[in-house]
Amino acid sequence: MRGWVIVLSAAVPVEAAATLALPGTVGGAIDGGSALPLAGVLLVGALAGSVATLAGPAVAADTTVGLRQRLLRRVLARGPVPGGPATGDLTARLVGSAADAGGALPSRITAATALLTSLGAVLGLALLSPWLAAAFFAGVLPGVLLIRLFLRDVAQAFTRYQQVQAELAARLTGALAGLRSIHAAGAREGETARVLAPLPRLAEAGHALWGTQRRTVWQATLLVALVELSVLGTAGLQLSDGTLRPGELAAAAGWAALGLGFFEQVEALAGVAHARAGRDRVAELLDAPPPPPGTRDLPDGPGELTLIGVSVEGLLGPLDLTVPGGRTVALVGRSGSGKSLLAAVAGGLRAPDTGLVLIDGVPLAELTPGQRRAAVGYAFERPVLVGATVGEALEGAGGAETRAARADGFLARLPLGDATPTSELRLSGGELQRLGLARLLAQRPRVMILDDATSSLDLATEHQVTEALTRATSGRTRLVVAHRPGAAARADLVAWLDGGRLRALAPHSTLIKQPDYRAALAAVPAPRSAP
């Protein structure tokens, strides 16, 4: 990108210099001088303008790519941030705001060059006659005030527009994620109204933006006409008394137009404001530092998972929980009791507001990224296949892991096997879950956290997968979000959550004697079943 920046930074001033020299060379030609300087200035200006036209978009594109890469790396490094921007908002910043911010440098160079050109034109008028410069400056102060007000108002309008645009994108992303549920519930009209609710505010911000530009354009046009009339009237008087020659009159007209050119650069100034608004939205994420990486290694140990004084304000805890190394603890509770949140905190996907999470006595946050991956692994209700092909998405899972997850059957039917692009997969929820389990088995972490990882399997397949997983993960620590009594019964211990608090930690056979525990199991929504 640096090469294009150098080219743009050189081409724009050269074009501006040629533009500034043009009125003087025209005046010289009119007064009987040679036309060669005029031809040279026109040629240089045309070449520099062509180069600038090519370099400007290239700089904007390269800058946008760099910003998107930095932004994506920062978002992935931070991970899920409670209370942070929604997925649609992040997408809007990555796609829209980064592109807006990418045009900042070309817009600034263009605006700065227009300003310098105006100053140079005023200098040219002053060299012709101080009276011409004085006539020009009569309109400068109102013009400066006009531009200042325009930049303030248009920047605010652009910021509001991008914020509402991001809100709309977030609502749309959520609706698309739940498209099947929306259709099944017959809620299309209501959901459409919810998603499009920000449109009036978007229109209001857009109209404010256009209104500001329209108002500034006619004010600038009127100001330009008045100043040009003042300069040309003064020049005409000086021509009549012999102070100016005809060629100098032509030069004065050209420099007056150039001097006022900055006040006509509404589009370029709007580009600066637009880029500034995009830059500010991108900077909100780039300026938020990611959590510092840990530096400690995982010590030898059985994989004991310990939560001490862990809490998430208003949602979970404070609570203490120990999952003995090599044992299985099932998380049981009514819907909304905090099971998935506790599972996220236990594996480091959600930092607790207070408290510590330790693996074999070492705080999880202090482990290096590689050691954290070796310490904890997840299987989710709806896993995402990360990778261009099935083989990459499985991250080294071989026949043993896919057989244990009961994924070998449908994988064998894929037309290209492991080379099948993930973008071409059409898998059921149960098949996705089995691939997620195979990937987890290949990872072989010390602590395995299964968050609804078999909820889309039918009872027979779940039983087969559970039996195979039990054998494959023998000696591994497991924390399982349980929705079925059978899953709780197979665990060594059950952590019974009630309203975000740990009500009891005991075997299922002990807890089942309590009516409230039986009611909690009965109140858990039945999981979806899929082949």
Disulfide bonds with the S-S distance in Angstrom:
none
